Amino acid sequence: MNDRRIEEILDFIRMLYPSETPIPLHAPRFLGNEKKYLIECIDSTYVSYVGRFVTEFEEHIKKATKANHAVAIVNGTAALQMMIMAVGIKPGEEIITQALTFAASAAGIKHAGAEPAFIDVDRDTMGMSPSSLKSFLSCNVERLVDGLYDKGNGRRIAAVMPMHTFGHPARIAEISAICEEEGLMLLEDAAESLGSTVGDRHTGLFGKAAILSFNGNKPVTTGGGGMVITNDETLAARVRHISTTAKRKHPWEFYHDEVGYNLRLPNVNAALG
Ligand SMILES: *Cc1c(COP(=O)(O)O)cnc(C)c1O
């Protein structure tokens, strides 16, 4: 887009919104049963990560996206960390993501111990460019028996993680085809794209797993919140386990079989969702 075109668009927006107050990119609206459910949640005393609203919210998201599994997490950034750890990416491995994104894409990668590598987006989709991915893979990568390695730093490349900017889908089918050809895992940062589909498939269901965010500036909000969606049952169970303190199911005993995390979405937040 050239500067003149941007000016024209801004003029149009000023005509629609003549006031001096800033136009919010996203402002949450609470027009439904939010208050009713919040009161119900408080009255139930189940305000933490166990409760019917968490389960119901996961079911709603499964229905909306047609994902087979959904695990509610405390926010999108933590959901990224849990997803990356649960798929078995090891500390020091590299994940190719896009330069145009919210900082959390890279922060989530780092929280999981992995390292981000940034490639360009397409101007029209603002999502990861398949041609940038191709040229990165042909110029910067060495193919060894156990996988692809970044020539610049020697790191093993574990996954590719595009993001669907402002809900506009990236060229995800092309990216998915490249990943398949190269034997690379595809993960999606679908934090901004709840409700966006490509063909009849919801964004986030083109690879192994994806995350959604329910922060106040996202299509649906729980105040703070996130989710991992996937069609892989074992992976969903793994995300649930490590994010719920790694506690084994038992009627009274507290047996945690590894160092777990306490990153599930509280019932109070799920009630809002
Ligand atoms: C919002 C967002 C996140 C993180 O979600 P939080 O719920 O705010 O932690 C991650 N990636 C992208 C692209 C986002 O827009």
The ligand as a Gaussian input file, in Angstrom:
#p B3LYP/6-31G(d) Opt

LIG

0 1
 C       -2.290000     -12.125000      21.779000
 C       -1.289000     -12.926000      21.095000
 C       -0.546000     -13.928000      21.750000
 C       -0.534000     -14.144000      23.222000
 O       -1.717000     -14.249000      23.845000
 P       -1.923000     -13.712000      25.346000
 O       -3.224000     -14.349000      25.689000
 O       -1.978000     -12.229000      25.282000
 O       -0.808000     -14.238000      26.181000
 C        0.326000     -14.702000      21.012000
 N        0.480000     -14.511000      19.705000
 C       -0.194000     -13.557000      19.044000
 C        0.024000     -13.406000      17.590000
 C       -1.088000     -12.719000      19.709000
 O       -1.720000     -11.761000      19.034000

